Amino acid sequence: MSFSFLTHLECPRCHTQYDADEQAHLCTCGSPLLARYDLVAAKEQLSKEMLQQREPTLWRYHELLPVRSAENVVSLGEGMTPLLPLPRLGEKLALRHLYVKDEGVIPTGSFKARGAAVGVSRARELGVRTLAMPTNGNAGGAWATYSARAGLDAVVVMPEGAPLITRNECAISGAHLFLVNGLISDAGAIVGRAVKAHGWYDASTLKEPYRIEGKKTMGYELAEQFHWEVPDVILYPTGGGVGIIGIYKALRELQEMGWIGERLPRLVAVQSTGCAPIVKAWQEGRDTSEMWKNSKTVAFGINVPKALGDFLVLEAVRGTGGCALAVDDDELLQAQVELASSEGLFVCPEGAATLVAARKLRQQGWIHEGERVVLLNTGSGIKYPDTVQVSPPLLQPQDDIPLA
Amino acid sequence: MSFSFLTHLECPRCHTQYDADEQAHLCTCGSPLLARYDLVAAKEQLSKEMLQQREPTLWRYHELLPVRSAENVVSLGEGMTPLLPLPRLGEKLALRHLYVKDEGVIPTGSFKARGAAVGVSRARELGVRTLAMPTNGNAGGAWATYSARAGLDAVVVMPEGAPLITRNECAISGAHLFLVNGLISDAGAIVGRAVKAHGWYDASTLKEPYRIEGKKTMGYELAEQFHWEVPDVILYPTGGGVGIIGIYKALRELQEMGWIGERLPRLVAVQSTGCAPIVKAWQEGRDTSEMWKNSKTVAFGINVPKALGDFLVLEAVRGTGGCALAVDDDELLQAQVELASSEGLFVCPEGAATLVAARKLRQQGWIHEGERVVLLNTGSGIKYPDTVQVSPPLLQPQDDIPLA
């Protein structure tokens, strides 16, 4: 019985192979590396029925994850997040089967926990002592948290404007936290210099190959939660794009194992009109994106002006017959209110963007009424106190509640 | 096949019985009412093996919950929260089997979601249209959220000092939110007048009998997660005390079904030295508590100067050979840092209080080294941005990371 069927790392651009049991970052050609598995052997050992008996965390798929030994698993109970129907909004949008996959219900309140759990576990297994990363907030909070659980040192650099609570997550977990008067790309440059100077492990988005392995479990879970009949459309708020690349990778792996059929969900990359490099590249039929100048959006997590994995995002979108589109901040803030007041889901602004996109695509006829459509909410609204402005009336103890 | 084996409501003080299918609040004697079930019939239908096949939410125990029809279930995927070992802190405290039950990983980021899910579901089933409640924040956020999901109107009154993010949860969910210049007891008085005046459903703590049914599922889950061999000690941060009453009720029900043995975990009620009415009553050997004057603690959720269910909390503590003790704010804030930096758990201040209590009880020899000890963390630290003060260094894009 193997705990993991990891075989090697592979460059998705030039197909060079690397030893998976050495610390590795980018390919010599500059591309991110992807983990590969012996899926034939995995299929022999693992069955869908076995999965049902396992704990509701992403580690239920451990044969298809890169951690070789159970004792190296660093876990806070992450994964198997709820898949919830949205009946009222479905009716409003004329969609009979609208769902949200709610990644707010996970340690640290953000889907970044998946990448951190698997990435930190594997880093520890490979002997890492100190890791460093730039972040728009949530990834830093998650990696700091999991590093503390693993007993690793974490160095985190985030823009001054990143959500305040993610500073607290880093600081209280004992990470070395720095703010930068700039964007995540500025934070990335600082980290790039620091890992060279100090020999730290570079945990930047897609600069190590295992964060994506954690993120891909969203794809496994969706397949399992839909009883291995994958949905028709998945809308994903796209910044660095690791999640959408991961979901695509997971679905391809499940196909190779024969666990799902030929048809894949159409993957939709949703961005903000204030930062839409992937959308622009998709519209122009290009394979890579260009740096988006002066990017700005209230949905901080998708403020990524140039993603290292842009070509993989575009491949995921094209390979599934998907599309890419951008939505305005005003629209997504309105959608956030709609999700909370109609369905009781207080989602993050990034997640709310997918509802706007679903509505537009439905109106255009790109999504049909009977299709099963999943909004991927990447985190909880409680991490973003400033996106909701509230001025409730103040009563004195002897006051009565005034009727509207 | 019955979805629920609910039979009637019963007063735990004077034993008067009430029809469970009518809206009910307190007993005529002033006591909260408890839901009772046909446990013999439940045991015939339900087995431990069946549970394993069910979804990882609290609704897996639906036969022992009060909602009569599956279609009335209002859910956001709550329950089956992680049970996590704390090996580093265990070593520090000389406890070989120290765990946390992490209620931060649940919709709304607080264990209040359990009570709200079951309470709102049952309220809707009984025809309620508008409910009203006082809250220290998290319960209001949860009930507002689940009311939105159920299509009910919610009226929420909270102290001005309650955590800011819980205002947002109420407002964005469409609840009618009011602040009060006072404590939760002042909010309670305002709600008391309003429900009389307007005929609203009073959802105040223990003034309806179903919130506790949601909270008790923590007890079922702990039993199931420990493979029906219950732990030795459970430490619970006690404000209104619904959770500890609920866990005790759940364990007694499991005993009656023969699913667990004679031995029960010793339940420990942990309070703040700034608000410790239960501790005082326990020390003085009394059956009820007295109103705690000028109560004050950074752990806002346990700032409850007089709990309606105080006699039930004291019964749970005494009935299990447990105890009650209070900890200082300074100590619990330090414990919050310890949990995050040693174990990667960013818990709420209330949850952190249980670590302080465990350490004291271990030092006193009240807890033994080999006992299995569970800290009940009632919510996520991300809902309390003000309890952590952080001043990270600010870099300019051209700066390098300074080495300490």
HADDOCK unambig.tbl for C-alpha pairs under 7 A between the chains (distance, minus, plus):
assign (segid A and resid 52 and name CA) (segid B and resid 53 and name CA) 6.89 0.50 0.50
assign (segid A and resid 53 and name CA) (segid B and resid 52 and name CA) 6.90 0.50 0.50
assign (segid A and resid 56 and name CA) (segid B and resid 56 and name CA) 6.66 0.50 0.50
assign (segid A and resid 76 and name CA) (segid B and resid 84 and name CA) 6.77 0.50 0.50
assign (segid A and resid 77 and name CA) (segid B and resid 82 and name CA) 5.15 0.50 0.50
assign (segid A and resid 82 and name CA) (segid B and resid 77 and name CA) 5.13 0.50 0.50
assign (segid A and resid 84 and name CA) (segid B and resid 76 and name CA) 6.78 0.50 0.50
assign (segid A and resid 105 and name CA) (segid B and resid 105 and name CA) 5.45 0.50 0.50
assign (segid A and resid 105 and name CA) (segid B and resid 106 and name CA) 5.30 0.50 0.50
assign (segid A and resid 105 and name CA) (segid B and resid 107 and name CA) 5.64 0.50 0.50
assign (segid A and resid 106 and name CA) (segid B and resid 105 and name CA) 5.29 0.50 0.50
assign (segid A and resid 107 and name CA) (segid B and resid 105 and name CA) 5.64 0.50 0.50
assign (segid A and resid 145 and name CA) (segid B and resid 344 and name CA) 4.58 0.50 0.50
assign (segid A and resid 146 and name CA) (segid B and resid 344 and name CA) 5.75 0.50 0.50
assign (segid A and resid 148 and name CA) (segid B and resid 341 and name CA) 5.46 0.50 0.50
assign (segid A and resid 148 and name CA) (segid B and resid 342 and name CA) 6.02 0.50 0.50
assign (segid A and resid 148 and name CA) (segid B and resid 343 and name CA) 5.99 0.50 0.50
assign (segid A and resid 148 and name CA) (segid B and resid 344 and name CA) 4.86 0.50 0.50
assign (segid A and resid 149 and name CA) (segid B and resid 342 and name CA) 6.44 0.50 0.50
assign (segid A and resid 149 and name CA) (segid B and resid 343 and name CA) 4.44 0.50 0.50
assign (segid A and resid 149 and name CA) (segid B and resid 344 and name CA) 4.39 0.50 0.50
assign (segid A and resid 165 and name CA) (segid B and resid 382 and name CA) 6.28 0.50 0.50
assign (segid A and resid 165 and name CA) (segid B and resid 385 and name CA) 5.73 0.50 0.50
assign (segid A and resid 168 and name CA) (segid B and resid 388 and name CA) 6.14 0.50 0.50
assign (segid A and resid 168 and name CA) (segid B and resid 390 and name CA) 6.52 0.50 0.50
assign (segid A and resid 169 and name CA) (segid B and resid 346 and name CA) 6.99 0.50 0.50
assign (segid A and resid 171 and name CA) (segid B and resid 390 and name CA) 6.76 0.50 0.50
assign (segid A and resid 172 and name CA) (segid B and resid 337 and name CA) 5.61 0.50 0.50
assign (segid A and resid 172 and name CA) (segid B and resid 340 and name CA) 5.91 0.50 0.50
assign (segid A and resid 172 and name CA) (segid B and resid 341 and name CA) 6.24 0.50 0.50
assign (segid A and resid 173 and name CA) (segid B and resid 340 and name CA) 4.79 0.50 0.50
assign (segid A and resid 173 and name CA) (segid B and resid 341 and name CA) 4.15 0.50 0.50
assign (segid A and resid 173 and name CA) (segid B and resid 344 and name CA) 6.18 0.50 0.50
assign (segid A and resid 174 and name CA) (segid B and resid 341 and name CA) 5.29 0.50 0.50
assign (segid A and resid 177 and name CA) (segid B and resid 392 and name CA) 5.95 0.50 0.50
assign (segid A and resid 178 and name CA) (segid B and resid 392 and name CA) 5.53 0.50 0.50
assign (segid A and resid 178 and name CA) (segid B and resid 393 and name CA) 5.35 0.50 0.50
assign (segid A and resid 178 and name CA) (segid B and resid 394 and name CA) 6.11 0.50 0.50
assign (segid A and resid 178 and name CA) (segid B and resid 395 and name CA) 6.91 0.50 0.50
assign (segid A and resid 179 and name CA) (segid B and resid 392 and name CA) 6.48 0.50 0.50
assign (segid A and resid 179 and name CA) (segid B and resid 393 and name CA) 6.15 0.50 0.50
assign (segid A and resid 179 and name CA) (segid B and resid 394 and name CA) 4.68 0.50 0.50
assign (segid A and resid 179 and name CA) (segid B and resid 395 and name CA) 5.91 0.50 0.50
assign (segid A and resid 180 and name CA) (segid B and resid 394 and name CA) 5.52 0.50 0.50
assign (segid A and resid 180 and name CA) (segid B and resid 395 and name CA) 4.62 0.50 0.50
assign (segid A and resid 180 and name CA) (segid B and resid 396 and name CA) 5.66 0.50 0.50
assign (segid A and resid 180 and name CA) (segid B and resid 397 and name CA) 6.39 0.50 0.50
assign (segid A and resid 181 and name CA) (segid B and resid 394 and name CA) 6.89 0.50 0.50
assign (segid A and resid 181 and name CA) (segid B and resid 395 and name CA) 6.23 0.50 0.50
assign (segid A and resid 181 and name CA) (segid B and resid 396 and name CA) 5.34 0.50 0.50
assign (segid A and resid 181 and name CA) (segid B and resid 397 and name CA) 6.54 0.50 0.50
assign (segid A and resid 182 and name CA) (segid B and resid 397 and name CA) 6.44 0.50 0.50
assign (segid A and resid 186 and name CA) (segid B and resid 397 and name CA) 5.40 0.50 0.50
assign (segid A and resid 190 and name CA) (segid B and resid 400 and name CA) 6.02 0.50 0.50
assign (segid A and resid 194 and name CA) (segid B and resid 400 and name CA) 6.98 0.50 0.50
assign (segid A and resid 194 and name CA) (segid B and resid 401 and name CA) 6.60 0.50 0.50
assign (segid A and resid 337 and name CA) (segid B and resid 172 and name CA) 5.62 0.50 0.50
assign (segid A and resid 340 and name CA) (segid B and resid 172 and name CA) 5.90 0.50 0.50
assign (segid A and resid 340 and name CA) (segid B and resid 173 and name CA) 4.78 0.50 0.50
assign (segid A and resid 341 and name CA) (segid B and resid 148 and name CA) 5.47 0.50 0.50
assign (segid A and resid 341 and name CA) (segid B and resid 172 and name CA) 6.23 0.50 0.50
assign (segid A and resid 341 and name CA) (segid B and resid 173 and name CA) 4.15 0.50 0.50
assign (segid A and resid 341 and name CA) (segid B and resid 174 and name CA) 5.30 0.50 0.50
assign (segid A and resid 342 and name CA) (segid B and resid 148 and name CA) 6.03 0.50 0.50
assign (segid A and resid 342 and name CA) (segid B and resid 149 and name CA) 6.46 0.50 0.50
assign (segid A and resid 343 and name CA) (segid B and resid 148 and name CA) 6.01 0.50 0.50
assign (segid A and resid 343 and name CA) (segid B and resid 149 and name CA) 4.46 0.50 0.50
assign (segid A and resid 344 and name CA) (segid B and resid 145 and name CA) 4.59 0.50 0.50
assign (segid A and resid 344 and name CA) (segid B and resid 146 and name CA) 5.77 0.50 0.50
assign (segid A and resid 344 and name CA) (segid B and resid 148 and name CA) 4.85 0.50 0.50
assign (segid A and resid 344 and name CA) (segid B and resid 149 and name CA) 4.39 0.50 0.50
assign (segid A and resid 344 and name CA) (segid B and resid 173 and name CA) 6.17 0.50 0.50
assign (segid A and resid 346 and name CA) (segid B and resid 169 and name CA) 6.99 0.50 0.50
assign (segid A and resid 382 and name CA) (segid B and resid 165 and name CA) 6.27 0.50 0.50
assign (segid A and resid 382 and name CA) (segid B and resid 383 and name CA) 6.63 0.50 0.50
assign (segid A and resid 383 and name CA) (segid B and resid 382 and name CA) 6.62 0.50 0.50
assign (segid A and resid 385 and name CA) (segid B and resid 165 and name CA) 5.74 0.50 0.50
assign (segid A and resid 388 and name CA) (segid B and resid 168 and name CA) 6.16 0.50 0.50
assign (segid A and resid 390 and name CA) (segid B and resid 168 and name CA) 6.52 0.50 0.50
assign (segid A and resid 390 and name CA) (segid B and resid 171 and name CA) 6.76 0.50 0.50
assign (segid A and resid 392 and name CA) (segid B and resid 177 and name CA) 5.95 0.50 0.50
assign (segid A and resid 392 and name CA) (segid B and resid 178 and name CA) 5.52 0.50 0.50
assign (segid A and resid 392 and name CA) (segid B and resid 179 and name CA) 6.48 0.50 0.50
assign (segid A and resid 393 and name CA) (segid B and resid 178 and name CA) 5.35 0.50 0.50
assign (segid A and resid 393 and name CA) (segid B and resid 179 and name CA) 6.14 0.50 0.50
assign (segid A and resid 394 and name CA) (segid B and resid 178 and name CA) 6.12 0.50 0.50
assign (segid A and resid 394 and name CA) (segid B and resid 179 and name CA) 4.67 0.50 0.50
assign (segid A and resid 394 and name CA) (segid B and resid 180 and name CA) 5.51 0.50 0.50
assign (segid A and resid 394 and name CA) (segid B and resid 181 and name CA) 6.89 0.50 0.50
assign (segid A and resid 395 and name CA) (segid B and resid 178 and name CA) 6.93 0.50 0.50
assign (segid A and resid 395 and name CA) (segid B and resid 179 and name CA) 5.91 0.50 0.50
assign (segid A and resid 395 and name CA) (segid B and resid 180 and name CA) 4.63 0.50 0.50
assign (segid A and resid 395 and name CA) (segid B and resid 181 and name CA) 6.24 0.50 0.50
assign (segid A and resid 396 and name CA) (segid B and resid 180 and name CA) 5.67 0.50 0.50
assign (segid A and resid 396 and name CA) (segid B and resid 181 and name CA) 5.35 0.50 0.50
assign (segid A and resid 397 and name CA) (segid B and resid 180 and name CA) 6.41 0.50 0.50
assign (segid A and resid 397 and name CA) (segid B and resid 181 and name CA) 6.56 0.50 0.50
assign (segid A and resid 397 and name CA) (segid B and resid 182 and name CA) 6.45 0.50 0.50
assign (segid A and resid 397 and name CA) (segid B and resid 186 and name CA) 5.40 0.50 0.50
assign (segid A and resid 400 and name CA) (segid B and resid 190 and name CA) 6.02 0.50 0.50
assign (segid A and resid 400 and name CA) (segid B and resid 194 and name CA) 6.98 0.50 0.50
assign (segid A and resid 401 and name CA) (segid B and resid 194 and name CA) 6.59 0.50 0.50
